[in-house]
């Protein structure tokens, strides 16, 4: 693909005609350049107020996601703690066993 | 909405607001939403032609904006075009998903969609927009219409082929010719810059 073709392919992606994103950093740069160039088209559309409670729903989504992340982090912490306790118990058990073996022998 | 806003945020630029969002400030997100949601909602509504789907897509867009910015901690160099791209990408994804799922929601009539306006009458002149309009004016009517159908209404090449009763390969050639005319600086290595 020539440079010219890459630039035009990026233009097609910016228009939404092509969803493939396979061109790496150079393709991304061309795509961003097109995005900037055609963005003023949006000014030709009259603004419309979204539903009144939508921002509250967005905040609820974000809180729910944060809560999920905290729960996942807690679960990870709990499993690490359990693994650590288990490792300590095994080490203590092994120590006791070794002491008993050496003391008895 | 008002509960999230403060007087201090009301005059902040888009760059400052995106920077605030990247720092995890919900007040900055609220102000960003207040400033930009009517524009982004119009984009989603025009493309999806369905109020609930457009609202859901807008909601996804702002959650994504929050997640992207707070994760990277960086703000985009061109805030407005970045925001528009986020909303268009989300709307195109929603549109293609509903098409591939064979969903046929009851779509809004043309007269219920966001109308086209002359932006110079709304916010005065804008050099970048004027330059783009000059280049659009060099296209013939059908090429300009195809670009608008793709940009605003989410038409694919196949949709355009059906509308103009031409093979998709012909449409691809026409669109590439139109994009060649639109390129701002044909000598720049960056292409469209």
Boltz contact constraints between the chains, C-beta under 6 A:
constraints:
  - contact:
      token1: [A, 7]
      token2: [B, 191]
      max_distance: 6.0
  - contact:
      token1: [A, 8]
      token2: [B, 176]
      max_distance: 6.0
  - contact:
      token1: [A, 8]
      token2: [B, 179]
      max_distance: 6.0
  - contact:
      token1: [A, 11]
      token2: [B, 179]
      max_distance: 6.0
  - contact:
      token1: [A, 15]
      token2: [B, 150]
      max_distance: 6.0
  - contact:
      token1: [A, 15]
      token2: [B, 151]
      max_distance: 6.0
  - contact:
      token1: [A, 16]
      token2: [B, 92]
      max_distance: 6.0
  - contact:
      token1: [A, 16]
      token2: [B, 154]
      max_distance: 6.0
  - contact:
      token1: [A, 17]
      token2: [B, 150]
      max_distance: 6.0
  - contact:
      token1: [A, 17]
      token2: [B, 157]
      max_distance: 6.0
  - contact:
      token1: [A, 30]
      token2: [B, 191]
      max_distance: 6.0
  - contact:
      token1: [A, 33]
      token2: [B, 190]
      max_distance: 6.0
  - contact:
      token1: [A, 33]
      token2: [B, 191]
      max_distance: 6.0
  - contact:
      token1: [A, 33]
      token2: [B, 192]
      max_distance: 6.0
  - contact:
      token1: [A, 33]
      token2: [B, 193]
      max_distance: 6.0
  - contact:
      token1: [A, 34]
      token2: [B, 192]
      max_distance: 6.0
  - contact:
      token1: [A, 35]
      token2: [B, 81]
      max_distance: 6.0
  - contact:
      token1: [A, 35]
      token2: [B, 85]
      max_distance: 6.0
  - contact:
      token1: [A, 36]
      token2: [B, 78]
      max_distance: 6.0
  - contact:
      token1: [A, 36]
      token2: [B, 81]
      max_distance: 6.0
  - contact:
      token1: [A, 37]
      token2: [B, 184]
      max_distance: 6.0
  - contact:
      token1: [A, 37]
      token2: [B, 192]
      max_distance: 6.0
  - contact:
      token1: [A, 39]
      token2: [B, 81]
      max_distance: 6.0
  - contact:
      token1: [A, 39]
      token2: [B, 84]
      max_distance: 6.0
  - contact:
      token1: [A, 40]
      token2: [B, 128]
      max_distance: 6.0
  - contact:
      token1: [A, 40]
      token2: [B, 129]
      max_distance: 6.0
  - contact:
      token1: [A, 40]
      token2: [B, 132]
      max_distance: 6.0
  - contact:
      token1: [A, 41]
      token2: [B, 151]
      max_distance: 6.0
  - contact:
      token1: [A, 42]
      token2: [B, 43]
      max_distance: 6.0
  - contact:
      token1: [A, 42]
      token2: [B, 84]
      max_distance: 6.0
  - contact:
      token1: [A, 43]
      token2: [B, 119]
      max_distance: 6.0
  - contact:
      token1: [A, 43]
      token2: [B, 129]
      max_distance: 6.0
  - contact:
      token1: [A, 44]
      token2: [B, 116]
      max_distance: 6.0
  - contact:
      token1: [A, 44]
      token2: [B, 119]
      max_distance: 6.0
  - contact:
      token1: [A, 45]
      token2: [B, 42]
      max_distance: 6.0
  - contact:
      token1: [A, 45]
      token2: [B, 46]
      max_distance: 6.0
  - contact:
      token1: [A, 45]
      token2: [B, 114]
      max_distance: 6.0
  - contact:
      token1: [A, 46]
      token2: [B, 114]
      max_distance: 6.0
  - contact:
      token1: [A, 46]
      token2: [B, 115]
      max_distance: 6.0
  - contact:
      token1: [A, 46]
      token2: [B, 117]
      max_distance: 6.0
  - contact:
      token1: [A, 47]
      token2: [B, 38]
      max_distance: 6.0
  - contact:
      token1: [A, 47]
      token2: [B, 39]
      max_distance: 6.0
  - contact:
      token1: [A, 47]
      token2: [B, 42]
      max_distance: 6.0
  - contact:
      token1: [A, 48]
      token2: [B, 38]
      max_distance: 6.0
  - contact:
      token1: [A, 48]
      token2: [B, 41]
      max_distance: 6.0
  - contact:
      token1: [A, 48]
      token2: [B, 42]
      max_distance: 6.0
  - contact:
      token1: [A, 48]
      token2: [B, 45]
      max_distance: 6.0
  - contact:
      token1: [A, 48]
      token2: [B, 114]
      max_distance: 6.0
  - contact:
      token1: [A, 49]
      token2: [B, 38]
      max_distance: 6.0
  - contact:
      token1: [A, 50]
      token2: [B, 37]
      max_distance: 6.0
  - contact:
      token1: [A, 50]
      token2: [B, 41]
      max_distance: 6.0
  - contact:
      token1: [A, 50]
      token2: [B, 58]
      max_distance: 6.0
  - contact:
      token1: [A, 51]
      token2: [B, 55]
      max_distance: 6.0
  - contact:
      token1: [A, 54]
      token2: [B, 55]
      max_distance: 6.0
  - contact:
      token1: [A, 55]
      token2: [B, 1]
      max_distance: 6.0
  - contact:
      token1: [A, 55]
      token2: [B, 33]
      max_distance: 6.0
  - contact:
      token1: [A, 57]
      token2: [B, 59]
      max_distance: 6.0
  - contact:
      token1: [A, 58]
      token2: [B, 59]
      max_distance: 6.0
  - contact:
      token1: [A, 58]
      token2: [B, 62]
      max_distance: 6.0
  - contact:
      token1: [A, 61]
      token2: [B, 63]
      max_distance: 6.0
  - contact:
      token1: [A, 62]
      token2: [B, 66]
      max_distance: 6.0
